Amino acid sequence: MDAPASHDRNADQVAYWNGPAGQRWADRQAAQDVLLKPVADLVVDRAKLKPGERVIDVGCGSGATSIAFAREVAPSGRVLGVDVSDPMLARARKAAPKDLPVDFVLADGTVYPFEPASFDVLASRFGVMFFADPALSFANMRKALKPTGRLAFACWREPRENPFFMAPLAAA
Ligand SMILES: C[S@@+](CC[C@H](N)C(=O)[O-])C[C@H]1O[C@@H](n2cnc3c(N)ncnc32)[C@H](O)[C@@H]1O
């Protein structure tokens, strides 16, 4: 496994997403992408991407949203998918059509040395929920955004407020 440079406090997450669980997520991604397509559509809608824009997709996983964002900003824009999981990025690299402007980097968004003030949008589907110190992680990514930069992400509420998790439990 290639290991990303990461913040010490995210070490458990890096281990999780590169271990058997990360591999399972990668193997199940096709089904996940069908299930979560409405969420991807919402993030695309809210991000209001325009051709030519540069986008960071943090916690991009197997790349479904990076690809969707790249379709919006092509041909002159570009998407950088950032993720700590080697197995999920391997899927992303395979899935991305060669003619789309998307790159993937194995990295922790908390410490990755983004080019300062160079991105228009920070976007994510469920990739911003795993930072040990969210303020530190968002501060690093904020520096990558232009002063006019925008933020669009989907993030679950805690399980008790979330029927997606609670309904099956209640039924069981
Ligand atoms: C629930 S998955 C979502 C994946 C993808 N966005 C999707 O919607 O299919 C969360 C992702 O966040 C990544 N992740 C967790 N901590 C991260 C960090 N500090 N920096 C970058 N990615 C991280 C994981 O490796 C995993 O791929």
The ligand as an SDF file (V2000), in Angstrom:
LIG
                    3D

 27 29  0  0  0  0  0  0  0  0999 V2000
  -17.7460    7.6610    2.8930 C   0  0  0  0  0  0  0  0  0  0  0  0
  -16.3600    7.7070    1.7980 S   0  0  0  0  0  0  0  0  0  0  0  0
  -17.0200    8.7590    0.5040 C   0  0  0  0  0  0  0  0  0  0  0  0
  -16.2840    8.5650   -0.7940 C   0  0  0  0  0  0  0  0  0  0  0  0
  -16.8240    9.3820   -1.9780 C   0  0  0  0  0  0  0  0  0  0  0  0
  -16.8060   10.8100   -1.7230 N   0  0  0  0  0  0  0  0  0  0  0  0
  -18.2160    8.9460   -2.3610 C   0  0  0  0  0  0  0  0  0  0  0  0
  -19.1680    9.7040   -2.1630 O   0  0  0  0  0  0  0  0  0  0  0  0
  -18.3580    7.8230   -2.8750 O   0  0  0  0  0  0  0  0  0  0  0  0
  -15.2430    8.8050    2.6650 C   0  0  0  0  0  0  0  0  0  0  0  0
  -13.9130    9.0180    1.9460 C   0  0  0  0  0  0  0  0  0  0  0  0
  -13.1710   10.0170    2.6620 O   0  0  0  0  0  0  0  0  0  0  0  0
  -11.8000    9.6510    2.5970 C   0  0  0  0  0  0  0  0  0  0  0  0
  -11.0710   10.3580    3.6560 N   0  0  0  0  0  0  0  0  0  0  0  0
  -11.1620   10.1660    4.9990 C   0  0  0  0  0  0  0  0  0  0  0  0
  -10.3430   11.0110    5.6440 N   0  0  0  0  0  0  0  0  0  0  0  0
   -9.7160   11.7660    4.6920 C   0  0  0  0  0  0  0  0  0  0  0  0
   -8.7470   12.8200    4.7360 C   0  0  0  0  0  0  0  0  0  0  0  0
   -8.2590   13.2760    5.8950 N   0  0  0  0  0  0  0  0  0  0  0  0
   -8.3390   13.3790    3.5560 N   0  0  0  0  0  0  0  0  0  0  0  0
   -8.8250   12.9150    2.3750 C   0  0  0  0  0  0  0  0  0  0  0  0
   -9.7340   11.9070    2.2780 N   0  0  0  0  0  0  0  0  0  0  0  0
  -10.1760   11.3510    3.4150 C   0  0  0  0  0  0  0  0  0  0  0  0
  -11.8520    8.1310    2.7430 C   0  0  0  0  0  0  0  0  0  0  0  0
  -10.6580    7.5080    2.3070 O   0  0  0  0  0  0  0  0  0  0  0  0
  -13.0530    7.7780    1.8750 C   0  0  0  0  0  0  0  0  0  0  0  0
  -12.6980    7.5160    0.5520 O   0  0  0  0  0  0  0  0  0  0  0  0
  1  2  1  0
  2  3  1  0
  2 10  1  0
  3  4  1  0
  4  5  1  0
  5  6  1  0
  5  7  1  0
  7  8  2  0
  7  9  1  0
 10 11  1  0
 11 12  1  0
 11 26  1  0
 12 13  1  0
 13 14  1  0
 13 24  1  0
 14 15  1  0
 14 23  1  0
 15 16  2  0
 16 17  1  0
 17 18  1  0
 17 23  2  0
 18 19  1  0
 18 20  2  0
 20 21  1  0
 21 22  2  0
 22 23  1  0
 24 25  1  0
 24 26  1  0
 26 27  1  0
M  CHG  2   2   1   9  -1
M  END
$$$$
